[in-house]
Amino acid sequence: MLKELFFIIIGSVLVNNFVFSRFLGNCPFLGVSSKTETAVGMGMATTFVLTMTAVAAYFIQNFILVPFGLAPFLQIVSFILVIASLVQLVEMVVLKISPALYNAFGIYLPLITTNCIVLAVALLIPQKNYNLIESTIFGVGAGLGFTLALILMSGIREDLEFSDVPDALKGPAIVFITAGLLAMIFLGFAGLVPL
Amino acid sequence: MTQLIKDFTNGLWNENPIFRAVIGICSALAVTTAGQNGIAMGLALTFVLTCSSILVSLLRSIIPPKVRIPCYIIVIATFTTMVDLFMKAYFPPLYQVMGIFIPLIVVNCIVLWRAEGFASKASLARSIADALGMGLGYAWAITLISIVREVLGSGTLFGINVMGQATHWVIMLLPPGAFLVMGILVGIMNMIARKSVKNTHCH
């Protein structure tokens, strides 16, 4: 049991990293990876929301959608609605409980609704038939993988600002090429755990 | 009429979502391993984008500003579900390849960007022109990426062998290839855009 959980977390952080091999969450990956500080904030906020979404998705799928036979056609609508309201709720709770924490990552929270990692995790959980614990771990792993990708990229981009990039490649183009090289490195993790 | 043409061509080049604005790129990187995937994904997104722009534009005076984003998301999710079920029923092999990226059209930034930034403020005709332009702009961009990756990666173009016995660059079909092709194409488009700006200055 513990071994499987370990496989899930290694699988989603390294082997099938959500950014570099599943291509999820690329918009925020490009948008907020220019400074390490913001990258850490965004990564933490996303991990937090992802963990809660994974739990919520498990309960909605198994206690509402499947028993009432709604899964095929209401899945997308209900998941996205739950994610949107969950993000709103998290924002309010964090503001109430800890204004310091809210200042640290509150501004990233509204952006998370349209981060495709969140909906993807919700949709993948029923597909993979995970139980409650596995779902939670999967959500945490997805968040950590996204955070890792953001931090790696932001470190490189901070240095990239001082380097001599050809005019045409300035901006997103060079970031894509760098991400391609990082993705090549992540290919090296293939086969680390049985999937 | 000239306004409509301007709105339509805006998405094709000036504000092309993939190459100029660089948004909604998750699906552009993920599904583009073969030419037909690019076309199918492009058409799916164009459908969702056009239908939701029509509905958002028609409802723009009814939706209260405070809850507009959730309303847009529900509209988009409805049309995405339609595409999802349609593709699952009529094109199962294609649906297998695209996997999760059809339902993920809901959170594709392009759709929400046009709903919030254009359709919620413009008339019906202009919203349709804009949505079609953006959708087709997305479609040609990801078809181009798919063609490059398919030709280099598996030596075929829409399934027909074009590279003879040349070695296939398998890396182009793997995740790093997607990022590299995307980066180089964005760079080339930047170069073309800069050249055309220079030319207009000369006149």
HADDOCK unambig.tbl for C-alpha pairs under 7 A between the chains (distance, minus, plus):
assign (segid A and resid 20 and name CA) (segid B and resid 175 and name CA) 6.76 0.50 0.50
assign (segid A and resid 21 and name CA) (segid B and resid 175 and name CA) 5.48 0.50 0.50
assign (segid A and resid 23 and name CA) (segid B and resid 26 and name CA) 5.39 0.50 0.50
assign (segid A and resid 23 and name CA) (segid B and resid 29 and name CA) 6.55 0.50 0.50
assign (segid A and resid 23 and name CA) (segid B and resid 30 and name CA) 5.76 0.50 0.50
assign (segid A and resid 24 and name CA) (segid B and resid 26 and name CA) 5.72 0.50 0.50
assign (segid A and resid 25 and name CA) (segid B and resid 26 and name CA) 6.77 0.50 0.50
assign (segid A and resid 26 and name CA) (segid B and resid 25 and name CA) 6.61 0.50 0.50
assign (segid A and resid 26 and name CA) (segid B and resid 26 and name CA) 5.54 0.50 0.50
assign (segid A and resid 27 and name CA) (segid B and resid 23 and name CA) 6.17 0.50 0.50
assign (segid A and resid 27 and name CA) (segid B and resid 24 and name CA) 6.66 0.50 0.50
assign (segid A and resid 27 and name CA) (segid B and resid 25 and name CA) 6.84 0.50 0.50
assign (segid A and resid 73 and name CA) (segid B and resid 81 and name CA) 6.54 0.50 0.50
assign (segid A and resid 76 and name CA) (segid B and resid 77 and name CA) 6.45 0.50 0.50
assign (segid A and resid 76 and name CA) (segid B and resid 81 and name CA) 6.67 0.50 0.50
assign (segid A and resid 76 and name CA) (segid B and resid 103 and name CA) 6.75 0.50 0.50
assign (segid A and resid 77 and name CA) (segid B and resid 74 and name CA) 6.48 0.50 0.50
assign (segid A and resid 77 and name CA) (segid B and resid 77 and name CA) 5.41 0.50 0.50
assign (segid A and resid 77 and name CA) (segid B and resid 78 and name CA) 6.74 0.50 0.50
assign (segid A and resid 114 and name CA) (segid B and resid 107 and name CA) 4.93 0.50 0.50
assign (segid A and resid 114 and name CA) (segid B and resid 109 and name CA) 6.98 0.50 0.50
assign (segid A and resid 115 and name CA) (segid B and resid 107 and name CA) 6.70 0.50 0.50
assign (segid A and resid 116 and name CA) (segid B and resid 104 and name CA) 6.54 0.50 0.50
assign (segid A and resid 116 and name CA) (segid B and resid 107 and name CA) 5.70 0.50 0.50
assign (segid A and resid 168 and name CA) (segid B and resid 187 and name CA) 5.13 0.50 0.50
assign (segid A and resid 168 and name CA) (segid B and resid 190 and name CA) 5.57 0.50 0.50
assign (segid A and resid 168 and name CA) (segid B and resid 191 and name CA) 5.39 0.50 0.50
assign (segid A and resid 169 and name CA) (segid B and resid 187 and name CA) 4.78 0.50 0.50
assign (segid A and resid 173 and name CA) (segid B and resid 183 and name CA) 4.26 0.50 0.50
assign (segid A and resid 173 and name CA) (segid B and resid 184 and name CA) 6.57 0.50 0.50
assign (segid A and resid 173 and name CA) (segid B and resid 186 and name CA) 5.47 0.50 0.50
assign (segid A and resid 173 and name CA) (segid B and resid 187 and name CA) 5.48 0.50 0.50
assign (segid A and resid 174 and name CA) (segid B and resid 183 and name CA) 6.24 0.50 0.50
assign (segid A and resid 176 and name CA) (segid B and resid 179 and name CA) 5.22 0.50 0.50
assign (segid A and resid 176 and name CA) (segid B and resid 180 and name CA) 6.35 0.50 0.50
assign (segid A and resid 176 and name CA) (segid B and resid 182 and name CA) 6.61 0.50 0.50
assign (segid A and resid 176 and name CA) (segid B and resid 183 and name CA) 4.68 0.50 0.50
assign (segid A and resid 177 and name CA) (segid B and resid 179 and name CA) 5.96 0.50 0.50
assign (segid A and resid 177 and name CA) (segid B and resid 180 and name CA) 4.90 0.50 0.50
assign (segid A and resid 177 and name CA) (segid B and resid 183 and name CA) 5.14 0.50 0.50
assign (segid A and resid 179 and name CA) (segid B and resid 179 and name CA) 6.30 0.50 0.50
assign (segid A and resid 180 and name CA) (segid B and resid 176 and name CA) 4.29 0.50 0.50
assign (segid A and resid 180 and name CA) (segid B and resid 177 and name CA) 6.68 0.50 0.50
assign (segid A and resid 180 and name CA) (segid B and resid 179 and name CA) 4.58 0.50 0.50
assign (segid A and resid 180 and name CA) (segid B and resid 180 and name CA) 5.23 0.50 0.50
assign (segid A and resid 181 and name CA) (segid B and resid 176 and name CA) 6.50 0.50 0.50
assign (segid A and resid 183 and name CA) (segid B and resid 175 and name CA) 6.46 0.50 0.50
assign (segid A and resid 183 and name CA) (segid B and resid 176 and name CA) 5.02 0.50 0.50
assign (segid A and resid 184 and name CA) (segid B and resid 176 and name CA) 5.32 0.50 0.50
